[in-house]
Amino acid sequence: MHSRRRLFVVPGAAALVLGIAACGNVDTDKIEDEITKQVEEQAQGQVKVKSVKCPDDVKAEKGSRFTCTITAASGATTKAQVVQQDDDGNVRFTANLLPLLAPSNK
């Protein structure tokens, strides 16, 4: 019997309201935490996130984009594409979770 794998796309359904640091940079630590939360929620228990890593020095600038790496507890990885919605650190992101659902080679 074949099981079907669903392709999950995680959109920030609403802009994630995340503050910026005083120097005008996006608080990527908060974004990493929110991506972790959203991925686990959207994957409905099928994925446990080990870590999310975003660049450290991201200027808060509307339309600017950056990429974060999501690593599952299994060791599988995928990328999250993050787009800034304004100059205040509000972002949306998308990620293909299919690679995180692949069986572990352990």
C-alpha positions as CSV (number, residue, x, y, z in Angstrom):
1,M,0.0,0.0,0.0
2,H,1.3,3.4,-0.9
3,S,1.0,6.3,1.4
4,R,0.5,9.8,0.0
5,R,2.7,12.6,1.2
6,R,1.1,16.0,1.2
7,L,3.1,19.0,0.1
8,F,2.9,21.6,2.8
9,V,3.4,25.2,2.0
10,V,3.7,27.4,5.1
11,P,2.5,30.9,4.4
12,G,2.6,33.5,7.1
13,A,-1.2,33.6,7.0
14,A,-1.0,37.1,8.4
15,A,2.1,39.3,8.5
16,L,4.1,38.3,11.5
17,V,4.3,41.3,13.7
18,L,7.9,41.3,14.8
19,G,9.8,44.3,16.2
20,I,13.1,45.6,14.9
21,A,16.2,46.3,16.9
22,A,17.1,49.9,17.6
23,C,19.7,49.9,14.9
24,G,17.0,49.4,12.2
25,N,17.6,45.7,11.8
26,V,14.9,43.0,11.8
27,D,14.9,40.8,14.9
28,T,15.6,37.5,13.2
29,D,15.6,35.6,16.6
30,K,11.9,36.4,16.8
31,I,11.4,35.3,13.1
32,E,13.2,32.0,13.8
33,D,10.9,31.3,16.7
34,E,7.8,32.1,14.7
35,I,8.9,30.0,11.8
36,T,9.5,27.1,14.1
37,K,6.0,27.5,15.6
38,Q,4.3,27.9,12.3
39,V,6.0,24.9,10.6
40,E,5.2,22.6,13.5
41,E,1.6,23.8,13.5
42,Q,1.2,23.5,9.7
43,A,2.8,20.0,9.6
44,Q,0.2,18.8,12.2
45,G,2.7,16.9,14.3
46,Q,4.5,15.3,11.4
47,V,7.6,17.5,11.8
48,K,9.6,18.5,14.9
49,V,11.8,21.5,14.2
50,K,15.3,21.2,15.6
51,S,16.4,24.7,14.5
52,V,15.8,27.7,12.2
53,K,18.7,29.9,11.2
54,C,18.2,33.3,9.5
55,P,20.9,35.8,8.7
56,D,21.9,38.0,11.6
57,D,22.2,41.5,10.0
58,V,19.0,42.1,8.0
59,K,18.0,45.7,7.5
60,A,14.3,46.5,8.0
61,E,13.3,47.5,4.5
62,K,9.9,47.0,2.8
63,G,10.2,44.4,0.0
64,S,13.6,43.1,1.1
65,R,13.9,39.3,1.0
66,F,16.1,36.8,2.9
67,T,16.3,33.1,3.3
68,C,16.3,31.0,6.5
69,T,17.2,27.4,6.8
70,I,14.8,25.0,8.7
71,T,16.3,21.8,10.1
72,A,14.0,19.1,11.4
73,A,14.9,16.8,14.3
74,S,15.5,14.1,11.6
75,G,18.3,16.2,10.2
76,A,16.4,17.0,7.0
77,T,16.5,20.7,5.8
78,T,14.5,23.1,3.7
79,K,14.5,26.8,3.1
80,A,12.0,29.5,4.1
81,Q,11.7,32.5,1.9
82,V,11.0,35.6,3.9
83,V,9.7,38.9,2.5
84,Q,9.5,42.1,4.5
85,Q,6.0,43.7,4.4
86,D,7.1,47.1,5.7
87,D,10.0,49.0,7.3
88,D,8.9,47.9,10.8
89,G,10.0,44.3,10.7
90,N,6.7,42.7,9.7
91,V,7.3,39.7,7.4
92,R,5.6,36.9,5.5
93,F,7.4,33.6,4.7
94,T,6.8,30.5,2.7
95,A,8.5,27.1,3.0
96,N,8.2,23.7,1.2
97,L,7.9,21.2,4.0
98,L,8.1,18.1,1.8
99,P,11.8,17.6,2.4
100,L,11.2,17.7,6.2
101,L,8.7,14.8,5.8
102,A,11.1,12.5,4.1
103,P,12.0,9.4,6.2
104,S,15.2,9.7,8.2
105,N,18.2,7.7,7.0
106,K,19.1,6.8,10.6
